[in-house]
Amino acid sequence: MRSSAPSAAASKADIRRLSNAERSAYFARREAAKVLRCVLQGDARRRAVGSVKSLVYSPSVRNKRATFALVCQTLKHLPIIKQILEDADIVNSKWKRKEDLLFIVTYDVLFGQAKQSIGDAEKFLIHHKIKLQSALEQLLSRKKANGIDELTAIYQTGDAPKPRYVRVNTLKLDIGYAMLELDKLTKVQKDGLLPDLLILPAGTDLHDHPLVLNGSVFMQGKASCMVAAALRPEPGWAVLDACSAPGNKTVHLAALMRDEGEIIACELNEQRVNRLEDTIRLSGASNIHVVHGDFLNLTPSVHPYNKVQAILLDPSCSGSGTSAERLDHLLPSYTAGHAADGTEIARLNKLAAFQKKALTHALSY
Ligand SMILES: C[S@@+](CC[C@H](N)C(=O)[O-])C[C@H]1O[C@@H](n2cnc3c(N)ncnc32)[C@H](O)[C@@H]1O
């Protein structure tokens, strides 16, 4: 039997009565629900709009830290949350349409901090808290789990967390100085292979750090940094970055070239051209010329392409190698059978065909 619960959206007056912390938690839950909807829809269609991180760190999300934590924790507990909601039998068709908010608030009511009864989802779930807790108790006993961590582990297929890599933008900052600054926050080590790469403990959150915000350091993984380093461009070279947005490797090239010579950064997707231009501005590089177009249509014999000495080709890929960084292991589709899915195979074949074309074109220079 489903029982009804009081249901009213929070009025402005209700929200004004909240303390600052409560208000910020209320809005973080709504921002997290929007991100979760995007992530789950993309995952269901196998067409991600962006990773959890890129969605949370978009300019429209105000309370990034709380939103990120809520999305990650909700995804981590999602199979459990779904099971509890089903067992408690409280979700009617109205709430099915707002499932994302329901998932976030259920996480916060059961395992987090949601105590206030402002907001329709909060009111609804706090009203049913006893039923939810009882469904959780029964689930723990059914799965023979000694607590929520054990239950999560039973449901999870996670990867071990990777350290946080940070590339020092040597156009703006000296490596030693970057180490001193970051050392104030946490333990910092130099990477053994790449001199401009620093290693910080897994989970270090640097998104709001001044060095990141002013482009002195870039949060860039080691594999990504290896590419420009392997090319070893010299100052003064003409280099073509064939598929360049969001531009992390482009600006790494610029740093290795000490902002001398020329980098042509080609990008097909208009929105991503904007991101590329933002990255370039942030890096302070002045030797990058952006071309909005299809790399496959650039003619090697025509100026300025006829003077290109090296090409960095990083075409669109499956993203499977960065799944842990993108937090894909938290998504429902991240299962062992994932690769066998028909849509996935078609997507991979299409990507492979493009990569072959792009490589053949690059080799024609
Ligand atoms: C893997 S991403 C590049 C990441 C980038 N190198 C970096 O490190 O920040 C591939 C990019 O290639 C772009 N792209 C795909 N097809 C393209 C084409 N035919 N010509 C130019 N760019 C293309 C995509 O829009 C995407 O932005």
The ligand as an SDF file (V2000), in Angstrom:
LIG
                    3D

 27 29  0  0  0  0  0  0  0  0999 V2000
   40.1550   13.1780  -27.6140 C   0  0  0  0  0  0  0  0  0  0  0  0
   39.5890   14.7740  -27.9470 S   0  0  0  0  0  0  0  0  0  0  0  0
   41.0910   15.7030  -27.9690 C   0  0  0  0  0  0  0  0  0  0  0  0
   41.5850   16.0290  -26.5820 C   0  0  0  0  0  0  0  0  0  0  0  0
   42.7260   17.0370  -26.6270 C   0  0  0  0  0  0  0  0  0  0  0  0
   43.8360   16.5700  -27.4160 N   0  0  0  0  0  0  0  0  0  0  0  0
   43.2230   17.3540  -25.2500 C   0  0  0  0  0  0  0  0  0  0  0  0
   44.1800   16.7680  -24.7710 O   0  0  0  0  0  0  0  0  0  0  0  0
   42.6260   18.2460  -24.5960 O   0  0  0  0  0  0  0  0  0  0  0  0
   39.2330   14.6980  -29.6470 C   0  0  0  0  0  0  0  0  0  0  0  0
   38.7110   16.0070  -30.2380 C   0  0  0  0  0  0  0  0  0  0  0  0
   38.7140   15.8540  -31.6570 O   0  0  0  0  0  0  0  0  0  0  0  0
   37.6070   16.5600  -32.1870 C   0  0  0  0  0  0  0  0  0  0  0  0
   37.3790   16.0340  -33.5470 N   0  0  0  0  0  0  0  0  0  0  0  0
   36.6870   14.9220  -33.9110 C   0  0  0  0  0  0  0  0  0  0  0  0
   36.7240   14.7760  -35.2420 N   0  0  0  0  0  0  0  0  0  0  0  0
   37.4620   15.7880  -35.7380 C   0  0  0  0  0  0  0  0  0  0  0  0
   37.8680   16.1750  -37.0440 C   0  0  0  0  0  0  0  0  0  0  0  0
   37.4960   15.4650  -38.1160 N   0  0  0  0  0  0  0  0  0  0  0  0
   38.6200   17.2780  -37.1910 N   0  0  0  0  0  0  0  0  0  0  0  0
   38.9920   18.0140  -36.0990 C   0  0  0  0  0  0  0  0  0  0  0  0
   38.6370   17.6980  -34.8330 N   0  0  0  0  0  0  0  0  0  0  0  0
   37.8830   16.6150  -34.6520 C   0  0  0  0  0  0  0  0  0  0  0  0
   36.5090   16.2550  -31.1830 C   0  0  0  0  0  0  0  0  0  0  0  0
   35.4740   17.2090  -31.2840 O   0  0  0  0  0  0  0  0  0  0  0  0
   37.2860   16.3330  -29.8670 C   0  0  0  0  0  0  0  0  0  0  0  0
   37.2360   17.6480  -29.3580 O   0  0  0  0  0  0  0  0  0  0  0  0
  1  2  1  0
  2  3  1  0
  2 10  1  0
  3  4  1  0
  4  5  1  0
  5  6  1  0
  5  7  1  0
  7  8  2  0
  7  9  1  0
 10 11  1  0
 11 12  1  0
 11 26  1  0
 12 13  1  0
 13 14  1  0
 13 24  1  0
 14 15  1  0
 14 23  1  0
 15 16  2  0
 16 17  1  0
 17 18  1  0
 17 23  2  0
 18 19  1  0
 18 20  2  0
 20 21  1  0
 21 22  2  0
 22 23  1  0
 24 25  1  0
 24 26  1  0
 26 27  1  0
M  CHG  2   2   1   9  -1
M  END
$$$$
